[in-house]
């Protein structure tokens, strides 16, 4: 009898152990394919970094900001601009990205950093310049909320438009495309019924939008801009109330769900819901503080807060790192409870930050430093990595125009990653064929360098940091399209405003 029982147990364990071994093999391959983008071999040598000239960086930031205010926010949200000539003073057409909410949130965070720098440095001109642009961007972002929902306030929905336009913009704003019959474009609601907006808003948009609203509300002093602070509070109330009613599902202009779900799934994605409610707890503690803590503790949402992204995005949807880091940044900067904050930071370091820490991305790096509550001098290696990449803008992206011929060639020691053995495994191996759907988003037919491209080799875009730094790039561009400069100004002002990076002088050389 005992032998029979043992035999039965062994018979049950054999298929289980075999299945476990197969799953383990697949899991190893899942992590192995994109591992070229996370290894310690990618850690840059700080002795090769350009030495930061803070006076020059401040001059560049001022130039980009003036161009942004004059040419890159015609409807108070961020756009690229094509000019008629290299004088860059007559608009041919604006480039209305379908990620308008995302990019405007990023721009807003940069100008909040500028505002904080003005306060910290006792520079009234800097502070007032920042407030002027913050006021415009918050106004534009309020319209992204008002047009699809019919107004502002907690009684309205929480759908955020990708972009919006008033009826007169059909003829007064060159490049405006919202009045076409494209299926994503809808008329607004209520008093905005003749306005137009772009729908099917993804978590990309919500991530940047939430981040911008959250950072602006927390750090902008009501005494400096009471109207802006009050408008932000109304928007936050609307986002909280609307998302609670929809159970944190995205709703579209056609009246149904769009597929956006901002609740935690498989121990990932808790940051969206937490950030919305944390904004509410900050702006309206009597209404939302208890709800925030309820949701934070229910199903251990807070335990998984700021745990976003995955290594697979290195070879699939790299842009997901960008909007993922946005929502993490907002959550980590708003949270002051040390227990929650330390958990969020640890989750962030173990997930998204682990994937991107050596990608030569000054925006991601600046966010990590600020969220870690570092002041300038607290993490010299990462600071110098940021400064090195910002310094590369001057010869290659100043001004921020599409001029691919100015870029440096890809270094000769960069090699393309060979995926042939993995492709063969999925095509010819029975186990590989069975589990191939798990790897559906892996771009094994794409090309990836074994090292990330630095700024000098990357073409500009409305925000170059959501582009995969391992992918080969094209070097086109006629030089007449100017980007908003946010690729430089967002990391620069985070460093200077949140971390007190100097505004003048030159940093001493690296000594190790």
Long-range contacts (C-beta under 8 A, 24 or more apart in sequence): 22-431, 22-435, 25-431, 26-431, 26-435, 26-438, 29-422, 29-425, 29-439, 30-312, 30-438, 30-439, 31-311, 33-312, 33-315, 33-419, 33-422, 33-439, 33-442, 33-444, 34-311, 34-312, 34-313, 34-314, 34-315, 34-442, 35-311, 36-314, 36-417, 36-448, 36-450, 36-470, 37-311, 37-314, 37-315, 37-355, 37-359, 37-448, 37-452, 37-470, 38-311, 38-314, 38-354, 38-355, 38-358, 39-358, 40-358, 42-358, 42-359, 42-451, 42-452, 43-358, 44-358, 44-360, 44-385, 44-388, 46-381, 46-384, 46-385, 46-510, 46-512, 47-510, 47-512, 49-384, 49-385, 49-387, 49-388, 49-510, 50-387, 50-388, 50-391, 50-392, 51-387, 51-391, 51-506, 51-507, 51-508, 51-509, 51-510, 52-384, 52-387, 52-388, 52-390, 52-391, 52-506, 52-507, 53-391, 53-506, 53-507, 54-501, 54-502, 54-503, 54-504, 54-505, 54-506, 54-507, 55-503, 55-504, 55-505, 55-506, 56-391, 56-394, 57-387, 57-390, 57-391, 57-492, 58-496, 58-503, 58-504, 60-390, 60-393, 60-394, 60-398, 60-488, 60-492, 61-114, 61-488, 61-489, 61-492, 61-493, 61-496, 63-398, 63-399, 63-485, 64-399, 64-400, 64-484, 64-485, 64-488, 64-489, 65-111, 65-114, 65-129, 65-133, 65-485, 65-489, 67-399, 67-400, 67-482, 67-484, 67-485, 68-107, 68-133, 68-484, 68-485, 68-486, 68-489, 69-132, 69-133, 69-136, 71-482, 72-482, 72-483, 72-484, 72-485, 73-107, 73-133, 73-136, 73-137, 73-140, 73-484, 74-173, 75-140, 75-143, 75-163, 75-164, 75-165, 75-169, 75-173, 76-136, 76-137, 76-139, 76-140, 76-141, 76-143, 77-101, 77-103, 77-104, 77-137, 77-140, 77-141, 77-143, 77-144, 77-163, 77-164, 78-103, 78-104, 78-106, 78-107, 78-137, 78-462, 78-484, 78-486, 79-462, 79-484, 80-462, 80-481, 80-482, 80-483, 80-484, 81-481, 81-482, 81-484, 82-175, 82-480, 82-481, 82-482, 83-480, 83-481, 83-482, 84-480, 85-480, 86-479, 86-480, 88-399, 88-401, 88-482, 91-174, 92-174, 92-175, 92-480, 93-174, 93-175, 94-173, 94-174, 94-175, 94-176, 95-175, 95-462, 95-481, 96-163, 96-175, 96-176, 96-177, 96-178, 97-163, 97-462, 98-162, 98-163, 98-184, 98-198, 99-162, 99-204, 99-205, 99-208, 99-462, 100-144, 100-161, 100-162, 100-163, 100-198, 100-205, 101-141, 101-144, 101-160, 101-161, 101-162, 101-163, 101-201, 101-205, 101-206, 101-208, 101-209, 102-204, 102-205, 102-207, 102-208, 102-209, 102-323, 102-326, 103-208, 103-462, 103-463, 103-484, 103-486, 104-137, 104-140, 104-141, 104-144, 104-208, 104-209, 104-212, 105-141, 105-207, 105-208, 105-209, 105-210, 105-211, 105-212, 105-213, 105-326, 106-208, 106-211, 106-212, 106-326, 106-463, 106-486, 106-490, 107-137, 107-212, 107-484, 107-486, 107-489, 107-490, 108-134, 108-137, 108-138, 108-141, 108-212, 108-213, 108-215, 108-216, 109-211, 109-212, 109-215, 109-216, 109-329, 109-490, 109-493, 109-494, 110-486, 110-489, 110-490, 110-492, 110-493, 110-494, 111-137, 111-493, 112-215, 112-216, 112-219, 112-220, 112-493, 112-497, 113-490, 113-492, 113-493, 113-494, 113-495, 113-496, 113-497, 113-498, 114-489, 114-493, 114-496, 114-497, 115-219, 115-220, 115-224, 115-497, 116-219, 116-497, 116-498, 117-493, 117-496, 117-497, 117-503, 119-221, 120-497, 120-500, 121-503, 127-224, 131-220, 131-224, 131-225, 131-228, 134-216, 134-220, 134-225, 134-228, 135-225, 135-227, 135-228, 137-212, 138-216, 138-228, 138-231, 138-232, 138-235, 139-231, 141-209, 141-212, 141-213, 141-235, 142-231, 142-234, 142-235, 144-197, 144-209, 145-235, 145-238, 145-239, 146-192, 147-188, 147-189, 147-192, 147-195, 147-196, 147-197, 148-186, 148-188, 148-189, 148-197, 148-199, 148-253, 149-189, 149-238, 149-242, 150-188, 150-189, 150-190, 150-191, 150-192, 151-190, 151-191, 152-231, 152-234, 152-235, 152-238, 153-234, 153-237, 153-238, 154-237, 154-238, 154-240, 154-241, 154-242, 155-241, 156-238, 156-242, 157-238, 157-242, 157-245, 157-246, 157-251, 158-238, 158-239, 158-240, 158-241, 158-242, 158-243, 158-245, 158-246, 158-251, 159-199, 159-201, 159-242, 159-250, 159-251, 159-252, 159-253, 160-201, 160-205, 160-206, 160-209, 161-197, 161-198, 161-199, 161-201, 162-197, 162-198, 162-199, 162-200, 162-201, 162-205, 163-197, 163-198, 164-188, 164-195, 164-196, 164-197, 164-198, 165-195, 165-196, 165-197, 166-194, 166-195, 167-194, 167-195, 186-253, 186-254, 187-253, 197-253, 199-252, 199-253, 199-254, 199-258, 200-252, 200-258, 201-250, 201-252, 201-258, 201-260, 202-250, 202-258, 202-260, 203-250, 203-260, 203-262, 203-272, 203-323, 204-319, 204-322, 204-323, 205-323, 206-250, 206-260, 206-262, 206-272, 206-323, 206-327, 207-272, 207-323, 207-324, 207-326, 207-327, 208-323, 208-326, 210-239, 210-272, 210-275, 210-276, 210-279, 210-326, 210-327, 210-330, 211-275, 211-326, 211-327, 211-329, 211-330, 213-239, 213-279, 214-275, 214-278, 214-279, 214-330, 214-331, 214-333, 214-334, 215-329, 215-330, 215-333, 217-279, 217-282, 217-283, 218-282, 218-333, 218-334, 232-283, 233-283, 233-284, 236-279, 236-280, 236-282, 236-283, 236-284, 237-280, 237-283, 237-284, 237-287, 239-276, 239-279, 239-280, 240-276, 240-277, 240-279, 240-280, 240-284, 240-287, 240-288, 240-291, 243-273, 243-276, 244-291, 248-272, 248-273, 248-276, 264-299, 264-301, 264-304, 267-304, 267-307, 268-304, 268-307, 268-308, 268-310, 268-351, 269-308, 270-301, 270-302, 270-304, 270-305, 270-307, 271-305, 271-306, 271-307, 271-308, 271-324, 271-327, 271-328, 271-331, 272-327, 273-301, 274-301, 274-302, 274-305, 274-331, 275-327, 275-330, 275-331, 275-334, 278-331, 278-334, 278-335, 279-330, 279-334, 282-334, 296-340, 302-340, 302-343, 302-344, 303-343, 304-347, 305-331, 305-340, 305-343, 305-344, 305-347, 306-331, 306-332, 306-343, 306-344, 306-345, 306-347, 306-348, 306-351, 307-347, 307-348, 307-350, 307-351, 308-348, 308-351, 308-352, 309-351, 309-352, 309-355, 309-356, 310-351, 310-355, 311-354, 311-355, 312-441, 312-442, 313-355, 314-355, 314-448, 314-468, 314-470, 315-442, 315-443, 315-444, 315-446, 315-448, 316-441, 316-442, 316-443, 317-441, 318-466, 318-467, 318-468, 318-471, 319-466, 319-467, 321-352, 321-355, 321-356, 321-364, 321-466, 322-363, 322-463, 322-465, 322-466, 323-466, 324-352, 325-352, 325-356, 325-363, 325-364, 325-367, 328-352, 328-367, 328-371, 329-367, 329-370, 329-371, 332-371, 333-370, 333-371, 345-371, 345-372, 358-452, 359-452, 359-469, 360-385, 360-389, 360-452, 360-453, 360-454, 360-455, 360-469, 361-389, 361-452, 361-465, 361-469, 362-386, 362-389, 362-390, 362-465, 362-491, 363-463, 363-465, 363-487, 363-490, 363-491, 363-494, 364-465, 365-491, 366-490, 366-491, 366-492, 366-494, 366-495, 366-499, 367-494, 369-494, 369-495, 369-499, 370-494, 370-495, 370-498, 370-499, 374-499, 375-499, 375-500, 376-495, 376-499, 376-500, 376-501, 376-502, 378-499, 380-510, 383-495, 383-501, 384-507, 384-510, 386-491, 386-495, 387-495, 387-507, 389-454, 389-455, 390-455, 390-488, 390-491, 390-492, 392-454, 392-455, 392-456, 393-455, 393-487, 393-488, 395-456, 396-455, 396-456, 397-455, 397-460, 397-487, 397-488, 399-482, 399-485, 400-460, 400-482, 400-483, 400-484, 400-485, 400-487, 400-488, 401-460, 401-477, 401-479, 401-480, 401-481, 401-482, 401-483, 402-459, 402-460, 402-476, 402-477, 402-478, 402-479, 402-480, 402-481, 402-482, 402-483, 403-477, 403-479, 404-459, 404-474, 404-475, 404-476, 404-477, 405-475, 405-477, 407-456, 407-457, 407-458, 407-459, 407-475, 408-456, 408-457, 409-457, 410-449, 410-453, 410-457, 410-472, 411-451, 411-457, 413-451, 414-449, 414-450, 414-451, 414-453, 415-449, 415-450, 416-447, 416-448, 416-449, 416-450, 417-448, 417-449, 417-450, 417-470, 419-444, 446-471, 447-471, 447-472, 460-487, 461-487, 462-486, 463-487, 463-490
